[in-house]
Each structure stands twice: as C-alpha cells, then as structure tokens.
Amino acid sequence: MIAAHFSYHPTYISALLRRETGRTFSEILLEQRMDRALALLKATTLSIEDVAAMVGYGSTSNFYRAFRGYYHVSPREYFEKGINN
C-alpha cells in the first residue's frame, strides 16, 4: 500500500526503508504494533484478544507469539510480573 501510494515498486520502497533506517518494514511494523498493544493493555480494560485484533493480528495465537518474541514474556506474564512498572 505504501509503495502504491508513492507510485514506486514495493522492492524499491523496502530497500530504501532499510537503507535509511537500518531496519526492515516488518521490524518497524512489529515495533509499532507492540508499542500500541502495550499502550492499550496498560490503559484500557480491553481483553488481550481485542487488543490483538486492534493492532492487526488475525489470530490471538499469532499475537501471543509476536508479543513473546518481542518482550520475551507473554502479555499476561508481562503484567503479572510487574514488568511494566
């Protein structure tokens, strides 16, 4: 969608993004999703399932896997262990 918006080929946009930021589109997207998920989990009473859907995950299991990969704990463990304090 980004490439189409700017009328460039997706491969070119990907290479440009990597060159300018040192990170891939997927890495940047993951960071944005995890930051938003954490903010929602901290500031709302939404369920983990609702947060997963709101940040773009089609399945809760994919969200859990991504969250654990990013923060090295599950969403529930993150709050039970008081990591957010």
C-alpha positions in Angstrom: 0.0 0.0 0.0 2.9 2.4 0.8 4.6 1.7 -2.5 1.4 2.2 -4.4 0.7 5.4 -2.6 4.0 6.8 -3.7 3.9 5.1 -7.1 7.1 3.1 -6.5 7.8 -0.6 -6.7 7.5 -2.4 -3.3 11.0 -3.8 -3.6 12.4 -0.2 -4.1 10.5 1.1 -1.1 11.7 -1.9 1.0 15.3 -1.3 0.0 15.0 2.5 0.6 13.5 2.0 4.0 16.2 -0.5 5.0 19.0 1.9 3.8 17.6 4.9 5.5 16.6 3.3 8.8 18.7 0.2 9.1 15.5 -1.8 9.7 13.1 -3.7 7.6 9.4 -2.8 7.1 8.5 -5.9 9.1 10.7 -4.8 12.0 9.2 -1.4 12.1 5.7 -2.7 11.8 6.3 -5.1 14.7 7.7 -2.4 16.9 4.7 -0.1 16.2 2.2 -3.0 16.8 3.9 -4.0 20.1 4.1 -0.4 21.3 0.4 0.2 20.5 -0.6 -3.2 22.1 1.3 -2.4 25.3 -0.3 1.1 25.5 -3.8 -0.5 25.0 -3.2 -3.2 27.6 -1.9 -0.7 30.1 -4.6 2.0 29.6 -7.7 0.0 28.9 -9.7 -2.9 30.2 -9.8 -4.5 26.7 -9.1 -8.2 26.5 -5.9 -9.5 25.0 -8.0 -10.9 22.2 -9.5 -7.4 21.4 -6.1 -5.8 21.6 -4.6 -8.4 19.2 -7.3 -7.6 16.7 -6.9 -3.9 17.1 -3.2 -4.0 16.4 -3.7 -6.1 13.3 -3.4 -9.7 14.3 -5.9 -12.1 12.7 -5.4 -14.7 15.4 -4.7 -14.4 19.1 -2.0 -17.1 18.9 -0.1 -15.1 16.4 -0.3 -12.1 18.7 0.9 -14.1 21.7 3.8 -15.4 19.6 4.8 -12.0 18.4 4.5 -10.4 21.9 6.6 -13.2 23.5 9.2 -12.8 20.7 9.4 -9.1 21.2 9.1 -8.8 25.1 10.3 -12.4 26.0 7.2 -13.0 28.1 3.5 -13.5 27.3 1.2 -10.5 27.7 -0.2 -11.9 30.9 3.3 -12.6 32.4 4.3 -9.1 31.5 1.7 -7.7 33.8 1.7 -10.4 36.5 5.5 -10.0 36.9 5.1 -6.2 37.1 7.5 -5.6 34.2 5.6 -2.5 33.3 6.4 -0.7 36.5 
